[in-house]
């Protein structure tokens, strides 16, 4: 069975969607006769074909990124070619260029849509993209979403609710067990003390500036791990608030390195302010390492993953005072912090394993392929009888 995963970008680009695409490709390629190939764009530069951890990845050339989307002309011709060879196309939305390709070429392959989030930043162009998005969702046989909140709150998904299936993202617990190093955890605690942790791209929707503002009233250190266009602004904000002595900026770290930071932190905070944050993979990574977590109420998966008053706190977005109060409650109550930690770990193991995610995705592929084969068989039998 040939499966073509279509997405915007791929490793080494860092992001939740990119991580999910890579997990599926590497986790299922070669399993049960699955042959998985990936078609994406370059963030910028000439196109190329790579083999990454055994997966063939075709990257279309790009002139660069415009409002978070690659500008690529070769993507369309590559999609036309590769889609003809596929039994199933697994399209990772949002990706308007992919919607356009599906509309123009209308491939015969069966279509699964991984719907990661609504388009938020570029919504002023919705009048242009809406017909193509509706075409994609209408053509799809299955729509996979990471959480039920997204189905309820998305104006697009509400019309196609009967096609939707919830398959949460997952964490590789074997990797955590193999790479968790209590000695390294101790070194991190010694280096950064009692600290609040943020991990993610430093971009417009993560809301990191509200966390920085909250830290003015919190007696703890702040560790920010990640890179992005807002880094200079955040460093200026740190200087203005006189937080230089207890704020640490670290570049992107590998998953293996992050495991020990998640375990060492006193609380993990994801202060996102837009619905672009549809799930928050870093939340389940932190929970899987036993960290109490704080997230914001966006009407998406962040408040489904993190249950208020059970695994941590959920606060309103853009509210630095609420963030500060939530952080101080956890830091000031050891029993509460331990309870949140235990509940977070338990929920992550029960609901957010990579193994579970791959099994459900594999089942969706197989069911769709069998349905396709049975339909084709019935059609041929009908022709024979005629």
TIMAR-363708 format. One record per residue (C-alpha): y, z, x; residue in three letters; residue number from 1. Coordinates in steps of 0.5 Angstrom, whole numbers, plus 500, padded with zeros to 3 digits. Layout:
N
margu y Y	z Z	x X	r Ala	k NUM
...
//
This chain:
386
margu y 500	z 500	x 500	r Unk	k 1
margu y 507	z 498	x 503	r Unk	k 2
margu y 513	z 502	x 502	r Unk	k 3
margu y 520	z 500	x 504	r Unk	k 4
margu y 524	z 506	x 504	r Unk	k 5
margu y 532	z 504	x 503	r Unk	k 6
margu y 537	z 509	x 505	r Unk	k 7
margu y 544	z 509	x 508	r Unk	k 8
margu y 543	z 512	x 515	r Unk	k 9
margu y 537	z 515	x 519	r Unk	k 10
margu y 535	z 519	x 525	r Unk	k 11
margu y 539	z 521	x 530	r Unk	k 12
margu y 544	z 521	x 524	r Unk	k 13
margu y 544	z 528	x 522	r Unk	k 14
margu y 544	z 530	x 514	r Unk	k 15
margu y 540	z 532	x 508	r Unk	k 16
margu y 539	z 525	x 506	r Unk	k 17
margu y 537	z 523	x 513	r Unk	k 18
margu y 532	z 529	x 514	r Unk	k 19
margu y 529	z 528	x 507	r Unk	k 20
margu y 527	z 520	x 509	r Unk	k 21
margu y 525	z 522	x 516	r Unk	k 22
margu y 520	z 527	x 513	r Unk	k 23
margu y 517	z 523	x 508	r Unk	k 24
margu y 516	z 517	x 513	r Unk	k 25
margu y 513	z 521	x 518	r Unk	k 26
margu y 509	z 525	x 513	r Unk	k 27
margu y 506	z 520	x 509	r Unk	k 28
margu y 506	z 514	x 514	r Unk	k 29
margu y 499	z 512	x 515	r Unk	k 30
margu y 496	z 517	x 510	r Unk	k 31
margu y 491	z 514	x 505	r Unk	k 32
margu y 493	z 507	x 507	r Unk	k 33
margu y 500	z 508	x 506	r Unk	k 34
margu y 504	z 503	x 511	r Unk	k 35
margu y 512	z 506	x 510	r Unk	k 36
margu y 517	z 502	x 513	r Unk	k 37
margu y 525	z 504	x 513	r Unk	k 38
margu y 531	z 500	x 512	r Unk	k 39
margu y 538	z 503	x 514	r Unk	k 40
margu y 544	z 501	x 517	r Unk	k 41
margu y 547	z 503	x 524	r Unk	k 42
margu y 553	z 508	x 523	r Unk	k 43
margu y 557	z 502	x 528	r Unk	k 44
margu y 554	z 497	x 532	r Unk	k 45
margu y 549	z 491	x 533	r Unk	k 46
margu y 543	z 492	x 529	r Unk	k 47
margu y 536	z 493	x 532	r Unk	k 48
margu y 529	z 495	x 530	r Unk	k 49
margu y 526	z 501	x 533	r Unk	k 50
margu y 519	z 505	x 532	r Unk	k 51
margu y 521	z 513	x 531	r Unk	k 52
margu y 515	z 517	x 531	r Unk	k 53
margu y 511	z 512	x 529	r Unk	k 54
margu y 515	z 509	x 524	r Unk	k 55
margu y 518	z 502	x 524	r Unk	k 56
margu y 526	z 503	x 522	r Unk	k 57
margu y 530	z 497	x 521	r Unk	k 58
margu y 537	z 498	x 522	r Unk	k 59
margu y 542	z 493	x 520	r Unk	k 60
margu y 548	z 492	x 524	r Unk	k 61
margu y 555	z 495	x 522	r Unk	k 62
margu y 562	z 494	x 523	r Unk	k 63
margu y 563	z 502	x 522	r Unk	k 64
margu y 564	z 507	x 516	r Unk	k 65
margu y 569	z 507	x 511	r Unk	k 66
margu y 569	z 513	x 506	r Unk	k 67
margu y 562	z 515	x 508	r Unk	k 68
margu y 559	z 508	x 507	r Unk	k 69
margu y 557	z 503	x 513	r Unk	k 70
margu y 560	z 496	x 512	r Unk	k 71
margu y 554	z 491	x 513	r Unk	k 72
margu y 553	z 484	x 512	r Unk	k 73
margu y 546	z 483	x 515	r Unk	k 74
margu y 543	z 489	x 511	r Unk	k 75
margu y 543	z 484	x 505	r Unk	k 76
margu y 539	z 479	x 508	r Unk	k 77
margu y 534	z 484	x 511	r Unk	k 78
margu y 533	z 487	x 504	r Unk	k 79
margu y 531	z 481	x 501	r Unk	k 80
margu y 526	z 479	x 507	r Unk	k 81
margu y 523	z 486	x 507	r Unk	k 82
margu y 523	z 488	x 500	r Unk	k 83
margu y 518	z 481	x 499	r Unk	k 84
margu y 513	z 485	x 503	r Unk	k 85
margu y 513	z 491	x 499	r Unk	k 86
margu y 509	z 494	x 494	r Unk	k 87
margu y 514	z 500	x 492	r Unk	k 88
margu y 521	z 501	x 494	r Unk	k 89
margu y 523	z 508	x 495	r Unk	k 90
margu y 531	z 507	x 494	r Unk	k 91
margu y 535	z 513	x 496	r Unk	k 92
margu y 541	z 514	x 492	r Unk	k 93
margu y 548	z 514	x 493	r Unk	k 94
margu y 548	z 508	x 497	r Unk	k 95
margu y 552	z 503	x 493	r Unk	k 96
margu y 550	z 497	x 498	r Unk	k 97
margu y 543	z 498	x 496	r Unk	k 98
margu y 545	z 498	x 489	r Unk	k 99
margu y 548	z 491	x 490	r Unk	k 100
margu y 542	z 489	x 494	r Unk	k 101
margu y 537	z 491	x 488	r Unk	k 102
margu y 542	z 487	x 483	r Unk	k 103
margu y 543	z 481	x 487	r Unk	k 104
margu y 535	z 480	x 489	r Unk	k 105
margu y 531	z 484	x 483	r Unk	k 106
margu y 525	z 485	x 488	r Unk	k 107
margu y 518	z 485	x 484	r Unk	k 108
margu y 516	z 491	x 488	r Unk	k 109
margu y 516	z 497	x 483	r Unk	k 110
margu y 522	z 502	x 484	r Unk	k 111
margu y 522	z 509	x 485	r Unk	k 112
margu y 529	z 512	x 486	r Unk	k 113
margu y 531	z 519	x 490	r Unk	k 114
margu y 537	z 521	x 487	r Unk	k 115
margu y 540	z 526	x 492	r Unk	k 116
margu y 547	z 527	x 489	r Unk	k 117
margu y 553	z 523	x 484	r Unk	k 118
margu y 558	z 519	x 488	r Unk	k 119
margu y 564	z 524	x 489	r Unk	k 120
margu y 569	z 522	x 494	r Unk	k 121
margu y 569	z 515	x 492	r Unk	k 122
margu y 569	z 516	x 485	r Unk	k 123
margu y 575	z 512	x 484	r Unk	k 124
margu y 571	z 506	x 485	r Unk	k 125
margu y 566	z 508	x 479	r Unk	k 126
margu y 569	z 503	x 475	r Unk	k 127
margu y 566	z 498	x 480	r Unk	k 128
margu y 560	z 501	x 482	r Unk	k 129
margu y 557	z 504	x 475	r Unk	k 130
margu y 554	z 497	x 473	r Unk	k 131
margu y 550	z 497	x 479	r Unk	k 132
margu y 548	z 504	x 479	r Unk	k 133
margu y 546	z 504	x 472	r Unk	k 134
margu y 542	z 497	x 473	r Unk	k 135
margu y 538	z 501	x 479	r Unk	k 136
margu y 536	z 507	x 475	r Unk	k 137
margu y 534	z 502	x 469	r Unk	k 138
margu y 530	z 498	x 473	r Unk	k 139
margu y 527	z 504	x 476	r Unk	k 140
margu y 520	z 507	x 474	r Unk	k 141
margu y 521	z 514	x 477	r Unk	k 142
margu y 527	z 518	x 479	r Unk	k 143
margu y 526	z 524	x 484	r Unk	k 144
margu y 531	z 529	x 484	r Unk	k 145
margu y 531	z 535	x 488	r Unk	k 146
margu y 533	z 540	x 482	r Unk	k 147
margu y 533	z 541	x 475	r Unk	k 148
margu y 541	z 543	x 475	r Unk	k 149
margu y 542	z 536	x 478	r Unk	k 150
margu y 539	z 532	x 472	r Unk	k 151
margu y 543	z 537	x 467	r Unk	k 152
margu y 550	z 536	x 470	r Unk	k 153
margu y 550	z 528	x 472	r Unk	k 154
margu y 553	z 524	x 467	r Unk	k 155
margu y 548	z 518	x 470	r Unk	k 156
margu y 542	z 522	x 470	r Unk	k 157
margu y 542	z 525	x 463	r Unk	k 158
margu y 541	z 518	x 460	r Unk	k 159
margu y 535	z 517	x 464	r Unk	k 160
margu y 532	z 524	x 463	r Unk	k 161
margu y 525	z 522	x 461	r Unk	k 162
margu y 524	z 518	x 468	r Unk	k 163
margu y 526	z 524	x 472	r Unk	k 164
margu y 521	z 528	x 476	r Unk	k 165
margu y 523	z 535	x 480	r Unk	k 166
margu y 521	z 535	x 487	r Unk	k 167
margu y 524	z 540	x 491	r Unk	k 168
margu y 526	z 539	x 499	r Unk	k 169
margu y 521	z 543	x 503	r Unk	k 170
margu y 521	z 546	x 510	r Unk	k 171
margu y 515	z 546	x 515	r Unk	k 172
margu y 513	z 553	x 516	r Unk	k 173
margu y 508	z 551	x 521	r Unk	k 174
margu y 514	z 549	x 525	r Unk	k 175
margu y 518	z 556	x 524	r Unk	k 176
margu y 511	z 560	x 526	r Unk	k 177
margu y 511	z 556	x 532	r Unk	k 178
margu y 518	z 556	x 535	r Unk	k 179
margu y 520	z 563	x 532	r Unk	k 180
margu y 521	z 567	x 538	r Unk	k 181
margu y 523	z 574	x 537	r Unk	k 182
margu y 525	z 575	x 545	r Unk	k 183
margu y 530	z 569	x 544	r Unk	k 184
margu y 532	z 572	x 537	r Unk	k 185
margu y 534	z 578	x 541	r Unk	k 186
margu y 538	z 574	x 546	r Unk	k 187
margu y 542	z 571	x 540	r Unk	k 188
margu y 544	z 578	x 537	r Unk	k 189
margu y 546	z 581	x 544	r Unk	k 190
margu y 550	z 574	x 545	r Unk	k 191
margu y 554	z 574	x 538	r Unk	k 192
margu y 553	z 581	x 535	r Unk	k 193
margu y 553	z 582	x 528	r Unk	k 194
margu y 554	z 575	x 526	r Unk	k 195
margu y 555	z 571	x 519	r Unk	k 196
margu y 552	z 564	x 520	r Unk	k 197
margu y 554	z 557	x 518	r Unk	k 198
margu y 550	z 550	x 519	r Unk	k 199
margu y 552	z 543	x 517	r Unk	k 200
margu y 557	z 537	x 519	r Unk	k 201
margu y 564	z 539	x 519	r Unk	k 202
margu y 567	z 535	x 513	r Unk	k 203
margu y 571	z 535	x 507	r Unk	k 204
margu y 566	z 538	x 502	r Unk	k 205
margu y 563	z 543	x 506	r Unk	k 206
margu y 568	z 548	x 505	r Unk	k 207
margu y 568	z 551	x 512	r Unk	k 208
margu y 575	z 553	x 512	r Unk	k 209
margu y 574	z 558	x 506	r Unk	k 210
margu y 569	z 561	x 510	r Unk	k 211
margu y 574	z 562	x 516	r Unk	k 212
margu y 579	z 565	x 511	r Unk	k 213
margu y 574	z 570	x 508	r Unk	k 214
margu y 573	z 572	x 515	r Unk	k 215
margu y 580	z 575	x 516	r Unk	k 216
margu y 577	z 581	x 512	r Unk	k 217
margu y 570	z 581	x 515	r Unk	k 218
margu y 568	z 586	x 521	r Unk	k 219
margu y 563	z 581	x 524	r Unk	k 220
margu y 563	z 575	x 528	r Unk	k 221
margu y 562	z 568	x 525	r Unk	k 222
margu y 558	z 563	x 529	r Unk	k 223
margu y 559	z 555	x 526	r Unk	k 224
margu y 554	z 550	x 528	r Unk	k 225
margu y 555	z 543	x 527	r Unk	k 226
margu y 560	z 537	x 529	r Unk	k 227
margu y 564	z 533	x 525	r Unk	k 228
margu y 572	z 530	x 523	r Unk	k 229
margu y 574	z 537	x 521	r Unk	k 230
margu y 573	z 541	x 528	r Unk	k 231
margu y 580	z 540	x 530	r Unk	k 232
margu y 583	z 543	x 524	r Unk	k 233
margu y 578	z 549	x 524	r Unk	k 234
margu y 579	z 551	x 531	r Unk	k 235
margu y 587	z 551	x 529	r Unk	k 236
margu y 585	z 555	x 523	r Unk	k 237
margu y 582	z 560	x 527	r Unk	k 238
margu y 588	z 560	x 532	r Unk	k 239
margu y 593	z 561	x 526	r Unk	k 240
margu y 588	z 567	x 524	r Unk	k 241
margu y 587	z 570	x 531	r Unk	k 242
margu y 580	z 570	x 530	r Unk	k 243
margu y 578	z 567	x 537	r Unk	k 244
margu y 575	z 573	x 540	r Unk	k 245
margu y 570	z 573	x 534	r Unk	k 246
margu y 569	z 566	x 532	r Unk	k 247
margu y 564	z 561	x 536	r Unk	k 248
margu y 563	z 554	x 535	r Unk	k 249
margu y 557	z 551	x 537	r Unk	k 250
margu y 555	z 543	x 537	r Unk	k 251
margu y 549	z 541	x 533	r Unk	k 252
margu y 542	z 544	x 535	r Unk	k 253
margu y 535	z 542	x 534	r Unk	k 254
margu y 531	z 545	x 529	r Unk	k 255
margu y 527	z 549	x 533	r Unk	k 256
margu y 533	z 552	x 536	r Unk	k 257
margu y 536	z 553	x 529	r Unk	k 258
margu y 530	z 557	x 527	r Unk	k 259
margu y 532	z 563	x 532	r Unk	k 260
margu y 539	z 563	x 529	r Unk	k 261
margu y 537	z 563	x 522	r Unk	k 262
margu y 533	z 569	x 524	r Unk	k 263
margu y 538	z 573	x 528	r Unk	k 264
margu y 544	z 572	x 523	r Unk	k 265
margu y 546	z 578	x 518	r Unk	k 266
margu y 548	z 573	x 513	r Unk	k 267
margu y 548	z 565	x 512	r Unk	k 268
margu y 553	z 562	x 508	r Unk	k 269
margu y 554	z 555	x 505	r Unk	k 270
margu y 561	z 555	x 502	r Unk	k 271
margu y 561	z 548	x 499	r Unk	k 272
margu y 566	z 545	x 495	r Unk	k 273
margu y 564	z 539	x 492	r Unk	k 274
margu y 558	z 536	x 488	r Unk	k 275
margu y 556	z 532	x 494	r Unk	k 276
margu y 552	z 538	x 496	r Unk	k 277
margu y 547	z 537	x 491	r Unk	k 278
margu y 541	z 542	x 494	r Unk	k 279
margu y 543	z 544	x 501	r Unk	k 280
margu y 537	z 544	x 505	r Unk	k 281
margu y 540	z 549	x 510	r Unk	k 282
margu y 539	z 554	x 505	r Unk	k 283
margu y 532	z 553	x 504	r Unk	k 284
margu y 531	z 553	x 512	r Unk	k 285
margu y 535	z 560	x 512	r Unk	k 286
margu y 531	z 563	x 507	r Unk	k 287
margu y 525	z 561	x 510	r Unk	k 288
margu y 527	z 565	x 516	r Unk	k 289
margu y 528	z 571	x 512	r Unk	k 290
margu y 536	z 570	x 512	r Unk	k 291
margu y 540	z 573	x 506	r Unk	k 292
margu y 544	z 567	x 503	r Unk	k 293
margu y 551	z 566	x 500	r Unk	k 294
margu y 552	z 559	x 496	r Unk	k 295
margu y 557	z 557	x 491	r Unk	k 296
margu y 557	z 555	x 484	r Unk	k 297
margu y 557	z 547	x 484	r Unk	k 298
margu y 553	z 546	x 478	r Unk	k 299
margu y 548	z 543	x 483	r Unk	k 300
margu y 542	z 545	x 486	r Unk	k 301
margu y 545	z 550	x 491	r Unk	k 302
margu y 545	z 556	x 485	r Unk	k 303
margu y 538	z 554	x 483	r Unk	k 304
margu y 535	z 555	x 491	r Unk	k 305
margu y 539	z 561	x 492	r Unk	k 306
margu y 539	z 566	x 486	r Unk	k 307
margu y 545	z 570	x 485	r Unk	k 308
margu y 543	z 578	x 486	r Unk	k 309
margu y 536	z 576	x 488	r Unk	k 310
margu y 536	z 572	x 494	r Unk	k 311
margu y 543	z 573	x 496	r Unk	k 312
margu y 550	z 571	x 492	r Unk	k 313
margu y 553	z 565	x 489	r Unk	k 314
margu y 560	z 565	x 488	r Unk	k 315
margu y 566	z 560	x 486	r Unk	k 316
margu y 568	z 555	x 490	r Unk	k 317
margu y 574	z 555	x 494	r Unk	k 318
margu y 575	z 563	x 493	r Unk	k 319
margu y 575	z 566	x 500	r Unk	k 320
margu y 576	z 573	x 497	r Unk	k 321
margu y 570	z 572	x 493	r Unk	k 322
margu y 566	z 570	x 499	r Unk	k 323
margu y 569	z 576	x 503	r Unk	k 324
margu y 567	z 581	x 498	r Unk	k 325
margu y 560	z 578	x 498	r Unk	k 326
margu y 559	z 578	x 505	r Unk	k 327
margu y 562	z 585	x 506	r Unk	k 328
margu y 557	z 587	x 500	r Unk	k 329
margu y 551	z 585	x 504	r Unk	k 330
margu y 553	z 587	x 511	r Unk	k 331
margu y 555	z 594	x 508	r Unk	k 332
margu y 548	z 595	x 505	r Unk	k 333
margu y 542	z 595	x 509	r Unk	k 334
margu y 537	z 596	x 503	r Unk	k 335
margu y 540	z 590	x 499	r Unk	k 336
margu y 540	z 585	x 505	r Unk	k 337
margu y 533	z 587	x 506	r Unk	k 338
margu y 531	z 586	x 499	r Unk	k 339
margu y 535	z 579	x 499	r Unk	k 340
margu y 531	z 577	x 506	r Unk	k 341
margu y 524	z 579	x 503	r Unk	k 342
margu y 526	z 575	x 496	r Unk	k 343
margu y 529	z 569	x 500	r Unk	k 344
margu y 523	z 568	x 504	r Unk	k 345
margu y 518	z 569	x 498	r Unk	k 346
margu y 522	z 564	x 494	r Unk	k 347
margu y 522	z 559	x 500	r Unk	k 348
margu y 514	z 560	x 501	r Unk	k 349
margu y 513	z 559	x 494	r Unk	k 350
margu y 517	z 553	x 492	r Unk	k 351
margu y 520	z 550	x 498	r Unk	k 352
margu y 514	z 548	x 503	r Unk	k 353
margu y 514	z 541	x 506	r Unk	k 354
margu y 507	z 540	x 505	r Unk	k 355
margu y 508	z 541	x 497	r Unk	k 356
margu y 514	z 536	x 497	r Unk	k 357
margu y 510	z 531	x 501	r Unk	k 358
margu y 504	z 532	x 496	r Unk	k 359
margu y 508	z 531	x 490	r Unk	k 360
margu y 512	z 525	x 493	r Unk	k 361
margu y 505	z 522	x 495	r Unk	k 362
margu y 502	z 523	x 488	r Unk	k 363
margu y 508	z 519	x 485	r Unk	k 364
margu y 507	z 513	x 490	r Unk	k 365
margu y 500	z 513	x 488	r Unk	k 366
margu y 501	z 514	x 480	r Unk	k 367
margu y 506	z 508	x 480	r Unk	k 368
margu y 502	z 504	x 485	r Unk	k 369
margu y 496	z 505	x 480	r Unk	k 370
margu y 500	z 503	x 474	r Unk	k 371
margu y 502	z 497	x 477	r Unk	k 372
margu y 495	z 495	x 479	r Unk	k 373
margu y 492	z 496	x 472	r Unk	k 374
margu y 498	z 492	x 469	r Unk	k 375
margu y 497	z 486	x 473	r Unk	k 376
margu y 489	z 487	x 471	r Unk	k 377
margu y 491	z 487	x 464	r Unk	k 378
margu y 495	z 481	x 465	r Unk	k 379
margu y 490	z 477	x 468	r Unk	k 380
margu y 485	z 479	x 463	r Unk	k 381
margu y 489	z 477	x 458	r Unk	k 382
margu y 491	z 470	x 461	r Unk	k 383
margu y 483	z 469	x 462	r Unk	k 384
margu y 482	z 470	x 454	r Unk	k 385
margu y 487	z 465	x 452	r Unk	k 386
//
